[in-house]
Amino acid sequence: MQEEVGQVTHLFIKPGHGRPMEPCSSIDVRAGSGIQRDVNARAMSPRHILLVRQEDLDAFAIAPGALRENVALAGLPPEVFVPGSLLTIGPTVAIRATFLCEACKRIAHVVPSLKSIADKRGLLGVILSDGVIEGGDRVSVQNEQFPPLSDIPYRRFLDVVASIPPGQVVTYRQVVIGMGVAESYMRAIPMYIRRTPAAIYPLHRILDTEGQVIPYVPDQQQRLADEGVEPIQASALFDAPTQARIPLERYLWCDPTLYLS
């Protein structure tokens, strides 16, 4: 285990997707939720906060906030700035580093190339304890405190599905949030389901965006019934076959502690 110490240099809140970053003197964070007033403050998400090394910003002559990071940190060598680390900021805030943020087209206009910054876009994390992060706060990093999440979305899909408890369900949207990917990834969920062995993973606990059972998941309705999940039978228009819909208000799984340990 290696421990290093650094310092907070800049703070930002992301008020909405596509909206300018909002510079702050401090940010209020909550365990299992994220940064208050930030668009990524969602339970079950592995990307509550994005941290970037100040040295990487300086090396590419990138202005703070341009990578859409929440926190810029100085004094941390790259070898400790890795997934699986525990970051402690100020007197109370603890963060689990989950995985590296992808270099996506949203930052293409501020970097020489996406390839050049592929592993320097920043480190995503989950808030483990409540508190306030302020500019100038001391940061300590301890490596190898948690299992790192995979950089491959499909593997994170498998991890989320394996975590769904018996007697509860998720929709495509909950799966995407738990994977830490953009909502556009919902289009990929049917493909992921088809390539995943139902004998190993509880695919029957995944519903479509409307909360309905999925035709290509084997014995889904019966397997849910075996776990005590009772559907609502809703007749479709024009005498089409009835479709089973699960009452999400009763069975939807949402665990804010998913990535807290």
SERO-4910 file (N, C-alpha, C, O; in steps of 0.05 Angstrom, whole numbers):
BEGIN
 pado doro    nc1    nc2    nc3   cac1   cac2   cac3    cc1    cc2    cc3    oc1    oc2    oc3
  Met    A     17    -24      0      0      0      0     18     25      0     37     27     15
  Gln    A     11     44    -17     26     69    -19      8     92    -13    -15     93    -22
  Glu    A     17    111      3      2    135     10     16    160      1     40    163      6
  Glu    A      1    177    -12     12    203    -21     -6    225    -13    -30    221     -8
  Val    A      5    249    -12    -11    272     -3    -10    294    -24     11    300    -36
  Gly    A    -33    306    -29    -35    328    -48    -54    350    -37    -59    351    -13
  Gln    A    -64    367    -55    -80    389    -47   -101    396    -69    -95    393    -93
  Val    A   -125    404    -60   -146    412    -79   -139    440    -90   -132    459    -75
  Thr    A   -139    442   -116   -133    468   -129   -158    482   -141   -160    506   -140
  His    A   -177    466   -152   -201    478   -164   -225    459   -159   -222    435   -157
  Leu    A   -249    472   -158   -274    457   -153   -295    467   -173   -297    490   -179
  Phe    A   -311    447   -182   -333    454   -201   -357    436   -196   -355    414   -185
  Ile    A   -380    447   -203   -405    431   -203   -415    430   -232   -413    450   -247
  Lys    A   -425    407   -240   -436    404   -266   -467    406   -264   -480    387   -255
  Pro    A   -478    429   -270   -507    433   -266   -525    418   -285   -549    414   -279
  Gly    A   -514    409   -307   -530    394   -327   -513    385   -350   -492    397   -355
  His    A   -522    365   -364   -507    355   -387   -506    376   -409   -527    386   -417
  Gly    A   -482    382   -418   -480    402   -439   -479    430   -429   -474    449   -445
  Arg    A   -483    435   -404   -483    462   -392   -455    468   -382   -440    450   -375
  Pro    A   -447    494   -381   -421    501   -372   -416    492   -343   -435    492   -327
  Met    A   -391    485   -337   -384    478   -309   -386    503   -292   -380    525   -301
  Glu    A   -394    500   -267   -397    522   -248   -375    521   -228   -374    504   -211
  Pro    A   -356    540   -229   -334    541   -209   -344    547   -181   -363    562   -178
  Cys    A   -332    534   -161   -342    537   -134   -318    540   -115   -296    531   -121
  Ser    A   -322    552    -92   -302    553    -71   -304    528    -54   -285    521    -40
  Ser    A   -327    515    -54   -331    490    -39   -353    474    -52   -370    485    -66
  Ile    A   -354    448    -47   -376    431    -56   -384    413    -33   -368    403    -17
  Asp    A   -411    409    -32   -423    393    -11   -428    365    -22   -442    362    -42
  Val    A   -418    344     -9   -421    317    -19   -435    300      1   -434    304     26
  Arg    A   -449    279     -9   -465    261      7   -459    232      0   -458    225    -24
  Ala    A   -455    216     20   -449    187     16   -472    174      1   -495    178      7
  Gly    A   -464    158    -19   -484    143    -35   -500    160    -54   -518    149    -67
  Ser    A   -495    186    -56   -510    203    -73   -492    219    -91   -495    219   -116
  Gly    A   -473    234    -79   -455    250    -96   -454    279    -88   -459    286    -65
  Ile    A   -448    296   -107   -445    324   -102   -473    337   -104   -487    334   -124
  Gln    A   -480    352    -83   -506    366    -84   -506    386   -107   -487    400   -111
  Arg    A   -529    386   -121   -535    404   -144   -520    395   -169   -521    409   -189
  Asp    A   -505    373   -168   -491    363   -192   -509    343   -207   -523    327   -194
  Val    A   -508    343   -233   -525    326   -249   -518    296   -245   -535    279   -250
  Asn    A   -494    290   -236   -487    262   -231   -492    253   -203   -482    231   -195
  Ala    A   -507    268   -187   -514    260   -160   -537    240   -161   -561    248   -160
  Arg    A   -530    214   -163   -551    193   -166   -542    169   -150   -519    160   -151
  Ala    A   -562    157   -136   -556    133   -121   -549    111   -141   -559    111   -164
  Met    A   -533     92   -133   -524     69   -149   -504     76   -171   -496     58   -185
  Ser    A   -497    101   -174   -478    108   -195   -450    105   -185   -444    112   -162
  Pro    A   -431     94   -202   -403     93   -194   -387    118   -202   -363    118   -200
  Arg    A   -402    139   -211   -388    163   -221   -400    188   -208   -409    205   -223
  His    A   -399    189   -181   -409    213   -168   -391    237   -173   -401    260   -173
  Ile    A   -365    233   -177   -346    255   -177   -324    248   -196   -315    225   -199
  Leu    A   -314    269   -210   -291    266   -228   -268    282   -218   -270    307   -214
  Leu    A   -245    269   -213   -221    282   -203   -200    281   -224   -196    261   -238
  Val    A   -185    303   -227   -164    305   -247   -139    316   -234   -140    333   -216
  Arg    A   -116    306   -243    -90    316   -233    -85    344   -245    -86    347   -270
  Gln    A    -78    363   -229    -71    390   -239    -47    388   -257    -46    403   -277
  Glu    A    -29    370   -252     -5    367   -269    -12    358   -297      1    366   -317
  Asp    A    -34    342   -300    -42    334   -327    -55    357   -342    -51    361   -366
  Leu    A    -71    374   -328    -82    398   -340    -59    416   -350    -60    427   -372
  Asp    A    -39    420   -333    -17    438   -340     -1    427   -364      7    442   -381
  Ala    A      3    400   -364     19    388   -386      6    392   -413     20    395   -433
  Phe    A    -21    393   -414    -35    396   -439    -45    425   -443    -59    431   -462
  Ala    A    -37    443   -424    -46    471   -425    -77    473   -426    -88    488   -442
  Ile    A    -90    457   -410   -119    456   -409   -128    472   -385   -117    469   -363
  Ala    A   -148    490   -388   -158    506   -366   -173    488   -346   -187    469   -355
  Pro    A   -171    494   -321   -187    478   -301   -217    479   -308   -227    501   -315
  Gly    A   -230    457   -306   -258    455   -312   -264    446   -341   -286    437   -347
  Ala    A   -244    449   -359   -248    443   -387   -252    413   -392   -265    406   -412
  Leu    A   -241    396   -375   -246    367   -378   -272    359   -364   -278    335   -361
  Arg    A   -287    379   -354   -312    375   -340   -308    359   -315   -325    343   -306
  Glu    A   -285    365   -302   -279    352   -276   -292    368   -253   -298    391   -256
  Asn    A   -296    355   -231   -307    368   -207   -284    378   -189   -287    399   -176
  Val    A   -262    363   -189   -240    370   -171   -214    367   -185   -209    347   -198
  Ala    A   -197    388   -183   -169    386   -193   -151    384   -169   -154    399   -149
  Leu    A   -132    365   -170   -115    360   -147    -85    362   -156    -78    353   -177
  Ala    A    -69    375   -139    -41    377   -145    -25    361   -125    -33    357   -103
  Gly    A     -1    351   -135     18    338   -118     15    308   -116     30    295   -101
  Leu    A     -2    296   -132     -6    267   -132      7    254   -156      0    261   -179
  Pro    A     26    236   -153     39    224   -176     19    205   -190      1    194   -177
  Pro    A     23    201   -216      3    185   -231      1    156   -222    -20    144   -225
  Glu    A     23    145   -210     22    117   -202      3    111   -179     -4     88   -174
  Val    A     -5    132   -163    -24    128   -142    -52    137   -149    -71    131   -135
  Phe    A    -54    151   -172    -80    162   -181    -94    141   -198    -96    144   -222
  Val    A   -103    119   -185   -112     96   -200   -138     85   -187   -143     90   -163
  Pro    A   -154     70   -202   -178     57   -191   -171     39   -168   -149     27   -168
  Gly    A   -189     36   -149   -184     20   -126   -172     35   -102   -170     23    -80
  Ser    A   -165     60   -106   -153     76    -85   -175     89    -67   -198     91    -75
  Leu    A   -166     96    -43   -183    111    -25   -171    139    -23   -148    142    -15
  Leu    A   -187    159    -29   -179    187    -27   -193    199     -3   -218    197     -1
  Thr    A   -178    212     14   -190    227     37   -184    256     33   -161    264     30
  Ile    A   -205    272     33   -202    301     27   -213    317     51   -236    313     59
  Gly    A   -197    335     61   -205    351     84   -210    333    108   -199    311    110
  Pro    A   -225    342    128   -228    327    152   -247    303    151   -245    285    168
  Thr    A   -266    302    132   -286    281    133   -292    267    107   -303    244    109
  Val    A   -285    278     84   -295    266     59   -277    243     51   -252    245     50
  Ala    A   -289    220     45   -275    197     34   -287    189      7   -312    190      4
  Ile    A   -270    181    -12   -279    175    -39   -266    149    -47   -242    145    -44
  Arg    A   -283    131    -58   -272    106    -71   -268    112   -100   -287    118   -114
  Ala    A   -243    109   -110   -238    112   -138   -247     87   -153   -238     65   -147
  Thr    A   -265     90   -172   -278     68   -185   -265     60   -212   -256     37   -215
  Phe    A   -264     79   -231   -251     73   -257   -243     98   -271   -252    120   -264
  Leu    A   -226     96   -291   -217    119   -306   -239    130   -324   -254    114   -336
  Cys    A   -242    156   -325   -262    168   -342   -253    166   -372   -230    171   -378
  Glu    A   -272    159   -388   -266    156   -417   -261    183   -430   -274    203   -423
  Ala    A   -243    184   -449   -238    208   -464   -258    209   -487   -254    196   -507
  Cys    A   -279    224   -483   -301    224   -502   -302    250   -519   -286    268   -514
  Lys    A   -320    251   -538   -321    273   -557   -328    299   -544   -325    321   -556
  Arg    A   -339    298   -519   -347    323   -506   -322    341   -500   -325    365   -496
  Ile    A   -299    329   -499   -275    344   -493   -256    346   -517   -234    357   -514
  Ala    A   -265    337   -540   -247    336   -563   -237    364   -571   -215    366   -582
  His    A   -253    384   -566   -245    411   -574   -223    424   -556   -213    445   -563
  Val    A   -217    411   -534   -197    424   -516   -171    407   -513   -153    415   -499
  Val    A   -170    385   -527   -146    368   -524   -133    364   -552   -147    366   -572
  Pro    A   -107    358   -553    -94    353   -579   -107    330   -594   -111    332   -618
  Ser    A   -113    309   -580   -127    286   -591   -138    270   -568   -127    270   -546
  Leu    A   -160    255   -572   -171    239   -551   -151    217   -543   -150    209   -520
  Lys    A   -136    207   -563   -117    185   -556    -95    195   -538    -86    181   -520
  Ser    A    -87    220   -541    -65    231   -525    -72    234   -496    -54    233   -479
  Ile    A    -98    236   -490   -106    240   -462   -123    217   -452   -137    219   -431
  Ala    A   -121    195   -465   -139    172   -459   -138    163   -430   -159    158   -419
  Asp    A   -114    162   -418   -113    154   -390   -108    177   -371   -100    173   -348
  Lys    A   -113    202   -380   -109    225   -364   -133    243   -362   -132    265   -352
  Arg    A   -156    233   -371   -181    248   -370   -190    252   -341   -204    271   -335
  Gly    A   -182    233   -323   -190    236   -295   -199    210   -283   -202    189   -297
  Leu    A   -203    211   -258   -210    187   -242   -238    191   -231   -243    211   -217
  Leu    A   -256    172   -236   -283    174   -226   -284    161   -198   -268    143   -191
  Gly    A   -303    170   -182   -305    159   -155   -333    161   -143   -351    174   -154
  Val    A   -336    147   -121   -361    146   -106   -356    158    -79   -336    153    -66
  Ile    A   -375    175    -70   -373    188    -44   -380    168    -22   -401    157    -22
  Leu    A   -361    164     -3   -365    145     18   -374    158     44   -387    145     61
  Ser    A   -369    184     48   -377    198     72   -384    226     67   -373    239     48
  Asp    A   -403    237     82   -412    264     79   -391    285     86   -372    279    101
  Gly    A   -393    308     74   -375    330     82   -375    352     61   -390    352     42
  Val    A   -356    370     65   -352    393     47   -323    393     38   -305    391     54
  Ile    A   -319    395     12   -292    397      0   -287    426     -6   -304    439    -19
  Glu    A   -265    437      3   -259    465     -2   -232    468    -16   -215    450    -14
  Gly    A   -229    490    -31   -204    495    -44   -181    496    -24   -184    508     -2
  Gly    A   -159    484    -30   -136    483    -12   -136    460      8   -117    456     22
  Asp    A   -158    444      8   -159    421     26   -136    401     20   -128    398     -3
  Arg    A   -127    389     41   -107    367     39   -120    342     28   -143    336     36
  Val    A   -106    328     11   -116    303      0    -95    281      5    -72    284      0
  Ser    A   -105    259     16    -87    235     19    -98    212      3   -123    209      1
  Val    A    -81    196     -9    -89    174    -26    -75    149    -16    -51    148    -12
  Gln    A    -91    128    -12    -81    101     -5    -90     82    -27   -113     80    -34
  Asn    A    -71     68    -39    -76     50    -61    -86     23    -51    -83     16    -27
  Glu    A    -99      8    -69   -107    -20    -65   -125    -23    -41   -122    -42    -25
  Gln    A   -144     -5    -38   -164     -7    -16   -190    -19    -25   -205    -29     -8
  Phe    A   -195    -19    -51   -220    -30    -61   -214    -45    -87   -194    -40   -100
  Pro    A   -232    -64    -95   -229    -76   -121   -235    -55   -143   -257    -44   -142
  Pro    A   -218    -50   -162   -224    -30   -183   -246    -41   -201   -248    -65   -206
  Leu    A   -263    -23   -211   -283    -30   -230   -270    -32   -258   -251    -18   -263
  Ser    A   -281    -49   -275   -270    -52   -301   -275    -27   -318   -295    -14   -315
  Asp    A   -256    -21   -336   -260      0   -356   -278     -9   -378   -286      8   -395
  Ile    A   -285    -34   -379   -302    -45   -401   -331    -45   -392   -338    -58   -372
  Pro    A   -348    -30   -405   -376    -28   -396   -391    -54   -393   -406    -58   -375
  Tyr    A   -386    -73   -411   -400    -99   -409   -394   -113   -383   -411   -126   -371
  Arg    A   -369   -112   -374   -362   -125   -349   -375   -111   -326   -383   -124   -306
  Arg    A   -379    -84   -327   -394    -70   -306   -423    -78   -308   -436    -79   -287
  Phe    A   -433    -83   -331   -461    -93   -334   -464   -119   -319   -483   -123   -304
  Leu    A   -445   -138   -323   -447   -163   -309   -446   -159   -279   -460   -173   -264
  Asp    A   -429   -141   -269   -427   -136   -240   -454   -126   -229   -462   -134   -207
  Val    A   -466   -108   -244   -492    -97   -234   -513   -118   -234   -528   -121   -214
  Val    A   -515   -134   -255   -536   -155   -257   -532   -175   -234   -551   -184   -222
  Ala    A   -507   -183   -229   -502   -202   -208   -509   -192   -180   -513   -207   -162
  Ser    A   -512   -165   -177   -518   -153   -151   -548   -151   -146   -556   -147   -123
  Ile    A   -565   -154   -166   -594   -151   -162   -604   -173   -144   -601   -196   -150
  Pro    A   -616   -166   -121   -625   -186   -102   -651   -200   -112   -666   -189   -127
  Pro    A   -655   -225   -103   -680   -239   -109   -705   -223   -100   -704   -210    -79
  Gly    A   -726   -224   -116   -750   -211   -108   -751   -181   -115   -770   -167   -108
  Gln    A   -730   -172   -129   -730   -144   -138   -722   -143   -167   -711   -162   -178
  Val    A   -727   -120   -180   -722   -117   -209   -709    -90   -214   -710    -72   -197
  Val    A   -698    -87   -238   -688    -62   -248   -697    -58   -276   -704    -77   -290
  Thr    A   -698    -33   -285   -704    -27   -313   -677    -22   -327   -656    -20   -314
  Tyr    A   -679    -19   -353   -654    -12   -368   -641     12   -356   -616     14   -355
  Arg    A   -657     32   -348   -646     57   -338   -629     52   -313   -607     64   -310
  Gln    A   -639     36   -294   -624     30   -270   -598     16   -276   -577     21   -264
  Val    A   -599     -2   -296   -574    -16   -304   -554      3   -314   -530      2   -307
  Val    A   -562     22   -331   -544     41   -343   -532     59   -321   -508     65   -322
  Ile    A   -548     68   -302   -538     84   -280   -517     68   -264   -496     78   -257
  Gly    A   -523     43   -258   -505     26   -243   -479     21   -257   -458     17   -245
  Met    A   -480     20   -284   -456     16   -300   -439     42   -301   -415     40   -306
  Gly    A   -451     65   -297   -436     90   -299   -431     98   -327   -410    109   -333
  Val    A   -451     94   -344   -449    102   -372   -472    121   -380   -491    125   -364
  Ala    A   -470    134   -403   -490    152   -412   -517    138   -418   -517    114   -423
  Glu    A   -539    152   -416   -565    140   -421   -567    129   -449   -583    111   -454
  Ser    A   -551    138   -468   -552    127   -495   -544     98   -495   -550     84   -514
  Tyr    A   -531     88   -474   -524     60   -472   -548     42   -469   -545     18   -471
  Met    A   -571     53   -463   -595     36   -460   -600     21   -486   -612     -1   -485
  Arg    A   -591     31   -509   -594     17   -534   -578     -9   -535   -584    -28   -549
  Ala    A   -556    -10   -519   -539    -33   -518   -548    -55   -499   -539    -77   -500
  Ile    A   -566    -48   -481   -574    -67   -460   -586    -93   -472   -579   -115   -463
  Pro    A   -605    -91   -492   -615   -116   -504   -593   -134   -515   -594   -158   -512
  Met    A   -573   -122   -528   -550   -137   -538   -535   -150   -516   -527   -174   -518
  Tyr    A   -530   -135   -494   -516   -147   -471   -531   -170   -459   -520   -191   -452
  Ile    A   -558   -167   -458   -574   -189   -446   -572   -214   -463   -569   -236   -453
  Arg    A   -573   -210   -490   -572   -233   -508   -546   -249   -506   -545   -273   -511
  Arg    A   -524   -235   -500   -498   -248   -500   -490   -259   -473   -469   -271   -469
  Thr    A   -508   -255   -453   -502   -263   -425   -517   -289   -418   -541   -291   -424
  Pro    A   -504   -308   -407   -517   -334   -400   -537   -330   -377   -529   -323   -354
  Ala    A   -562   -336   -382   -583   -334   -362   -580   -354   -340   -590   -350   -318
  Ala    A   -565   -376   -344   -560   -396   -324   -541   -386   -302   -540   -397   -280
  Ile    A   -526   -365   -309   -506   -355   -290   -514   -328   -278   -510   -323   -254
  Tyr    A   -527   -311   -294   -534   -284   -285   -565   -282   -284   -578   -292   -302
  Pro    A   -576   -268   -264   -605   -265   -261   -617   -245   -280   -627   -224   -272
  Leu    A   -616   -251   -306   -627   -233   -326   -656   -229   -324   -667   -209   -333
  His    A   -670   -248   -311   -699   -246   -308   -707   -223   -290   -731   -215   -289
  Arg    A   -688   -211   -276   -694   -188   -259   -691   -161   -273   -694   -140   -261
  Ile    A   -685   -162   -299   -683   -138   -315   -709   -134   -331   -719   -153   -344
  Leu    A   -720   -110   -330   -744   -103   -346   -738    -82   -366   -717    -68   -364
  Asp    A   -755    -78   -385   -751    -57   -405   -757    -30   -392   -763    -28   -369
  Thr    A   -755     -9   -408   -759     18   -397   -787     23   -387   -791     42   -371
  Glu    A   -806      7   -396   -834     10   -387   -840     -8   -363   -863     -8   -353
  Gly    A   -821    -23   -354   -826    -41   -332   -839    -67   -340   -851    -81   -324
  Gln    A   -837    -74   -366   -849    -98   -376   -828   -120   -379   -804   -115   -382
  Val    A   -837   -146   -378   -819   -168   -381   -808   -168   -410   -820   -156   -428
  Ile    A   -786   -181   -414   -771   -180   -439   -776   -207   -454   -770   -228   -442
  Pro    A   -785   -206   -478   -793   -231   -492   -770   -251   -495   -775   -275   -495
  Tyr    A   -745   -242   -498   -723   -261   -504   -708   -270   -478   -688   -283   -481
  Val    A   -718   -263   -455   -707   -274   -430   -722   -299   -423   -747   -298   -418
  Pro    A   -710   -322   -422   -724   -348   -418   -739   -349   -391   -727   -343   -370
  Asp    A   -764   -357   -393   -781   -362   -369   -781   -338   -349   -782   -342   -325
  Gln    A   -779   -314   -359   -776   -291   -342   -799   -288   -322   -795   -285   -298
  Gln    A   -823   -289   -332   -846   -284   -315   -849   -306   -293   -855   -300   -270
  Gln    A   -844   -331   -301   -846   -352   -281   -824   -350   -261   -828   -355   -237
  Arg    A   -800   -343   -269   -777   -341   -250   -782   -318   -231   -775   -319   -207
  Leu    A   -793   -296   -241   -800   -274   -223   -822   -282   -203   -821   -276   -179
  Ala    A   -842   -297   -213   -863   -307   -195   -852   -325   -173   -861   -324   -151
  Asp    A   -832   -341   -180   -820   -359   -161   -806   -343   -138   -802   -353   -116
  Glu    A   -799   -318   -144   -786   -301   -124   -806   -282   -111   -799   -265    -95
  Gly    A   -832   -286   -117   -853   -270   -104   -860   -244   -118   -874   -227   -107
  Val    A   -850   -240   -143   -855   -216   -158   -880   -220   -174   -881   -237   -192
  Glu    A   -901   -205   -168   -927   -209   -181   -932   -187   -202   -930   -163   -195
  Pro    A   -937   -194   -227   -941   -174   -248   -969   -163   -248   -987   -175   -236
  Ile    A   -973   -142   -262   -999   -131   -269  -1004   -139   -298   -988   -132   -315
  Gln    A  -1026   -152   -303  -1033   -159   -330  -1048   -136   -343  -1070   -129   -335
  Ala    A  -1036   -125   -364  -1049   -102   -378  -1055   -110   -407  -1037   -117   -422
  Ser    A  -1080   -108   -414  -1087   -114   -442  -1078    -92   -461  -1083    -68   -456
  Ala    A  -1066   -100   -482  -1057    -81   -502  -1081    -73   -520  -1102    -86   -518
  Leu    A  -1077    -52   -536  -1098    -44   -553  -1103    -63   -576  -1085    -79   -582
  Phe    A  -1126    -62   -588  -1133    -78   -612  -1130   -108   -608  -1123   -123   -626
  Asp    A  -1137   -117   -583  -1138   -145   -577  -1111   -159   -581  -1110   -183   -586
  Ala    A  -1090   -145   -578  -1063   -157   -579  -1059   -174   -554  -1073   -169   -534
  Pro    A  -1040   -192   -554  -1036   -208   -530  -1029   -191   -506  -1016   -170   -509
  Thr    A  -1037   -199   -483  -1031   -184   -459  -1001   -184   -453   -987   -203   -460
  Gln    A   -992   -163   -440   -964   -160   -433   -961   -158   -403   -976   -142   -391
  Ala    A   -943   -172   -392   -939   -171   -363   -922   -147   -356   -900   -143   -366
  Arg    A   -932   -130   -338   -917   -107   -328   -913   -110   -298   -932   -118   -284
  Ile    A   -890   -105   -288   -883   -107   -260   -887    -80   -246   -877    -60   -256
  Pro    A   -902    -79   -224   -905    -53   -210   -879    -43   -198   -871    -54   -177
  Leu    A   -866    -24   -211   -840    -15   -202   -841     -3   -174   -821     -4   -159
  Glu    A   -863     10   -167   -865     23   -141   -862      2   -118   -857     10    -95
  Arg    A   -866    -23   -125   -865    -44   -105   -839    -60   -106   -828    -68    -85
  Tyr    A   -828    -64   -130   -806    -83   -133   -780    -71   -143   -759    -85   -144
  Leu    A   -780    -45   -150   -755    -33   -161   -732    -33   -141   -736    -24   -119
  Trp    A   -709    -42   -150   -685    -42   -133   -670    -17   -137   -663     -9   -160
  Cys    A   -663     -4   -115   -646     20   -116   -630     21    -90   -640     28    -69
  Asp    A   -605     12    -92   -588      9    -68   -566     30    -68   -546     27    -83
  Pro    A   -568     51    -52   -548     72    -52   -521     63    -40   -501     77    -42
  Thr    A   -520     39    -28   -495     28    -17   -481     10    -37   -461     -3    -29
  Leu    A   -490      8    -61   -479    -11    -81   -448    -10    -83   -435    -31    -84
  Tyr    A   -437     14    -83   -408     17    -87   -394     28    -63   -371     38    -64
  Leu    A   -407     26    -40   -395     39    -16   -375     20     -1   -364     28     19
  Ser    A   -372     -4    -11   -353    -22      2   -338    -39    -18   -321    -56    -11
***
